[in-house]
Amino acid sequence: MNCLVDGNIPPSSGLSSSSALVCCAGLVTLTVLGMNLSKVELAEICAKSERYIGTEGGGMDQSISFLAEEGTAKLIEFSPLRATDVKLPSGAVFVIANSCVEMNKAATSHFNIRVMECRLAAKLLAKYRGLQWDEVLRLEEVQAKLGVSLEEMLWITEDALHPEPYSPEEVCRCLGISLQELRTQILSPNTQDVLIFKLYQRAKHVYSEATRVLQFKKICEEAPDNTVQLLGELMNQSHASCRDLYECSCPELDQLVDICRKFGAQGSRLTGAGWGGCTVSLVPADKLTSFLANVLEAYYQRSDRNVTSEKQSLFATKPGGGALVFLEAQTM
């Protein structure tokens, strides 16, 4: 099988270039082999295969790569994987702006440390509420097993976890296990030497962010007169949580978010894994032209940032379709 690969997604920019490559490879391979899988099955296989490079990623990028439909956003839910249409407001567009700070998830441990902190937080919350904690891996499982709302999980987090960082020894005391068991049975290879875990902050971010996702969908469905303003406020809250609780922002992203808001974005936040990459901003359609010109000058032209391609660094976007195979018609 000989493949020529081409693409226009900036690498290490938080726009899922690696997932795009994996999904494309999966779809091409299936097609060449004459096999059929559902979009959901293919998304799950691609998500699993990306973990072979050592990144403990989720399945959101692969899911939208296959399940996306033109003209509608999608609410992605897991266990089981499913996607629901969400109609976005017509009077605004989403603008992507690249901070030009590259973040290579596979070469750093930031991403995996956050995954591990969430896993440990889930286990401590499960133990606190008398659940079988050793079987729990994700914060969502704790909520599902307790059968409570996201708001209630935020209250439980306040009760069960303290804001001060946990040491590995304290985690072991809370769970009643040895350091050896923590390292061999729970921690991943590149999180073995981490000395502090911010469990309260990470759990609080995850549960509040999940709440904002559902609020975003509800506002889109109800479509009040100030829809764009309300959605923008949720995006701003999200960035603050990513910056302060999950700590996955960086100075350049924070600066870019501020510039985007200054020049007319109703909301702006980092997108992707963070620590670099892009912001996404909700901009009223009638302000788009001036917004693009002002952000270009304020962030890119006033610095020595190498904007290799303006069109790849700052552009308006809208929901497009998912992955497709185009077959060339054979002429006799």
C-alpha positions in Angstrom: 0.0 0.0 0.0 1.6 3.3 -1.1 0.2 6.5 0.3 0.8 10.1 -0.4 -0.2 12.3 2.5 -1.0 16.0 2.2 -2.8 18.4 4.6 -3.4 22.0 5.6 -3.9 21.7 9.4 -1.0 23.5 11.2 0.8 20.8 13.3 1.0 21.1 17.1 -1.6 23.8 17.1 -4.5 22.2 19.0 -6.5 21.7 15.8 -6.3 17.9 15.9 -3.8 17.4 13.1 -2.6 14.1 14.5 -6.2 12.8 14.9 -6.9 13.9 11.3 -4.0 11.9 10.1 -5.0 8.8 12.1 -8.6 9.0 11.0 -7.6 9.5 7.4 -5.2 6.5 7.6 -7.9 4.4 9.2 -10.5 5.2 6.5 -8.1 4.8 3.6 -6.9 1.4 5.0 -10.5 0.2 5.3 -11.3 1.3 1.8 -8.3 -0.4 0.3 -9.1 -3.6 2.1 -12.7 -3.4 1.0 -14.0 -3.6 4.6 -16.9 -1.8 6.2 -17.2 -0.4 9.8 -19.7 2.1 11.2 -18.4 5.6 11.8 -18.7 5.0 15.6 -16.6 1.8 15.4 -14.0 3.6 13.3 -13.8 6.5 15.7 -13.3 4.2 18.6 -10.6 2.2 16.9 -8.8 5.4 15.8 -9.0 6.9 19.4 -7.5 3.7 20.8 -4.7 3.5 18.2 -3.5 7.0 19.0 -2.7 5.9 22.5 0.1 3.7 21.2 2.4 6.8 21.1 1.9 7.1 24.8 -0.6 10.0 24.9 -3.6 9.1 27.1 -6.1 11.0 24.9 -9.9 10.8 24.8 -12.0 10.2 21.7 -13.6 13.6 21.0 -11.3 14.5 18.0 -11.8 11.2 16.2 -15.5 11.2 16.9 -16.1 14.6 15.3 -13.7 13.7 12.4 -16.2 11.0 11.4 -19.5 12.1 12.8 -19.4 15.8 11.7 -22.2 17.1 9.4 -22.2 20.4 7.5 -24.1 23.2 9.1 -24.5 21.8 12.6 -22.3 21.5 15.7 -22.4 18.2 17.6 -22.7 17.3 21.2 -20.4 14.3 21.6 -21.1 11.9 24.5 -19.4 8.7 25.5 -20.2 5.3 27.0 -21.7 4.6 24.5 -20.4 7.1 21.8 -23.1 9.2 20.3 -23.5 12.6 18.6 -26.5 15.0 18.8 -27.0 18.0 16.5 -26.7 21.4 18.0 -27.9 24.4 15.9 -25.5 27.3 16.3 -26.8 30.9 16.2 -26.8 32.5 12.7 -25.5 35.9 13.6 -22.0 34.9 14.7 -19.0 33.0 13.4 -16.2 31.1 15.1 -12.7 32.5 14.4 -9.6 30.4 15.0 -6.4 32.2 15.9 -3.0 30.4 16.3 -0.8 31.6 19.2 2.2 30.2 17.2 3.3 28.4 20.3 3.7 24.7 19.4 2.7 22.0 21.9 3.8 18.4 21.2 1.7 16.2 23.4 3.7 13.1 22.6 7.0 14.7 23.7 5.9 16.2 27.0 4.2 14.8 30.1 1.8 17.8 30.9 -1.1 16.1 29.1 -0.7 12.7 30.8 -0.2 14.3 34.2 -3.6 15.9 33.9 -5.2 12.6 32.9 -3.5 10.9 35.9 -4.7 13.7 38.3 -8.2 13.2 37.0 -7.9 9.5 37.5 -6.6 9.9 41.1 -9.3 12.5 41.9 -12.0 10.0 40.6 -10.6 7.2 42.8 -10.5 9.5 45.9 -14.1 10.7 45.2 -15.3 7.1 44.7 -13.6 6.0 48.0 -15.1 9.0 49.8 -18.6 7.9 48.7 -18.1 4.2 49.4 -17.8 3.0 45.8 -15.5 0.3 44.5 -12.7 2.9 43.9 -10.2 0.5 42.3 -12.5 -0.1 39.3 -13.0 3.6 38.7 -10.8 5.4 36.0 -12.8 8.5 35.0 -14.6 11.3 36.9 -17.6 10.7 34.7 -17.9 7.1 36.1 -18.2 8.5 39.7 -21.1 10.7 38.6 -22.8 7.8 36.8 -22.4 5.3 39.6 -23.8 7.8 42.2 -26.6 8.9 39.8 -26.2 12.5 40.7 -26.1 15.8 38.6 -22.9 17.6 37.6 -23.8 20.4 40.1 -24.0 17.8 42.9 -20.6 16.4 41.9 -19.1 19.9 42.3 -20.5 19.9 45.9 -19.1 16.4 46.6 -15.7 17.6 45.2 -15.8 20.5 47.7 -16.5 18.1 50.6 -14.1 15.3 49.6 -11.0 17.0 48.3 -8.8 19.8 49.6 -7.4 22.6 47.4 -3.8 22.0 48.6 -1.8 19.7 46.3 -1.6 16.0 47.3 1.7 14.2 47.6 2.0 10.6 46.3 2.2 9.6 50.0 -1.0 11.3 50.9 -2.8 9.7 47.9 -1.6 6.3 49.1 -2.9 7.0 52.7 -6.3 8.1 51.3 -6.6 4.9 49.2 -4.9 2.6 51.7 -2.2 1.4 49.2 1.6 1.4 49.1 3.7 3.7 46.9 4.7 0.7 45.0 1.1 -0.2 44.2 0.4 3.5 43.2 3.3 3.4 40.8 2.7 0.0 39.3 -1.1 -0.2 39.3 -2.3 3.4 38.7 0.3 5.8 37.4 1.4 5.7 33.8 5.2 5.4 32.9 5.8 9.1 32.4 3.9 10.2 35.6 5.9 8.0 38.0 8.1 10.9 39.2 5.4 13.5 39.7 5.7 15.0 43.3 2.3 16.9 43.5 -1.2 16.2 42.3 -3.8 19.0 42.2 -6.8 16.8 42.5 -9.4 19.3 43.7 -8.6 21.8 40.9 -8.7 19.2 38.1 -12.0 17.6 39.3 -13.6 21.0 39.7 -12.6 22.0 36.2 -13.9 18.8 34.6 -17.3 18.9 36.3 -17.8 22.6 35.7 -16.7 22.3 32.1 -19.1 19.5 31.5 -21.8 21.7 33.0 -20.9 24.5 30.6 -21.2 22.1 27.6 -24.8 21.3 28.5 -25.6 24.9 29.2 -24.2 25.8 25.8 -26.5 23.3 24.1 -29.5 24.5 26.1 -28.9 28.1 25.1 -28.6 27.1 21.4 -31.9 25.2 21.6 -33.8 27.9 23.4 -32.3 30.7 21.3 -33.0 33.8 23.4 -32.4 37.3 21.9 -29.0 37.5 23.7 -27.8 34.0 22.6 -24.4 35.1 21.3 -23.7 37.0 24.5 -24.6 34.1 26.7 -22.6 31.6 24.7 -19.6 34.0 24.8 -19.8 34.2 28.6 -19.6 30.4 28.8 -16.5 30.4 26.6 -14.9 33.1 28.8 -15.7 31.1 31.9 -14.2 28.0 30.2 -10.9 29.8 29.4 -10.6 31.0 33.0 -11.1 27.5 34.2 -8.6 26.1 31.8 -6.1 28.8 32.9 -6.7 28.7 36.7 -8.0 25.2 37.6 -6.7 22.9 34.8 -3.6 25.1 34.2 -3.3 24.2 30.5 -3.0 27.7 29.1 0.2 29.7 28.5 1.0 33.5 28.5 0.6 33.8 24.7 -2.8 32.1 24.7 -4.0 34.4 27.5 -2.7 37.5 25.6 -4.4 36.3 22.4 -7.7 35.7 24.2 -7.6 39.2 25.7 -6.9 40.7 22.3 -9.7 38.8 20.7 -12.2 40.0 23.3 -10.9 43.6 23.0 -11.6 43.7 19.3 -15.2 42.4 19.4 -15.3 38.7 20.3 -18.2 37.9 22.6 -16.2 34.9 23.9 -12.8 33.5 23.5 -11.0 30.5 24.9 -8.1 28.1 24.1 -9.0 25.0 22.1 -7.3 21.7 21.9 -5.0 20.3 24.6 -3.6 23.7 25.5 -0.1 24.9 26.5 0.0 26.5 23.1 -1.9 26.1 19.9 -5.1 28.0 19.0 -7.9 30.1 20.5 -11.5 29.9 19.2 -13.6 33.1 19.4 -17.3 33.8 18.9 -17.5 36.9 16.8 -20.7 38.7 15.7 -20.8 38.4 11.8 -21.0 42.2 11.3 -17.7 42.7 13.2 -15.8 39.9 11.4 -13.8 42.1 8.9 -12.6 44.6 11.5 -12.0 41.8 14.0 -9.6 39.9 11.7 -7.7 43.1 10.7 -7.3 44.3 14.3 -6.2 40.9 15.7 -3.8 40.4 12.8 -2.1 43.8 13.6 -2.3 43.5 17.4 -1.0 39.9 17.9 0.9 39.0 14.7 2.3 42.2 13.2 3.4 43.8 16.4 5.6 41.0 17.3 8.3 38.9 15.6 6.0 35.9 15.3 6.6 34.1 12.1 3.2 34.0 10.5 4.1 31.4 7.9 0.6 31.7 6.4 -1.9 34.3 7.5 -4.7 32.0 6.3 -3.4 29.2 8.5 -3.1 31.4 11.6 -6.3 33.5 11.6 -9.5 32.4 9.9 -13.3 32.2 10.3 -14.8 28.8 10.3 -18.1 27.0 10.3 -19.2 23.3 10.9 -18.2 21.2 7.9 -18.8 17.5 7.0 -16.8 14.6 8.4 -14.2 12.4 6.7 -15.0 11.2 3.2 -13.4 9.0 0.6 -13.4 10.3 -3.0 -12.9 7.5 -5.6 -11.8 8.3 -9.0 -14.1 7.0 -11.7 -12.5 4.4 -13.8 -12.9 5.2 -17.5 -12.6 2.3 -20.0 
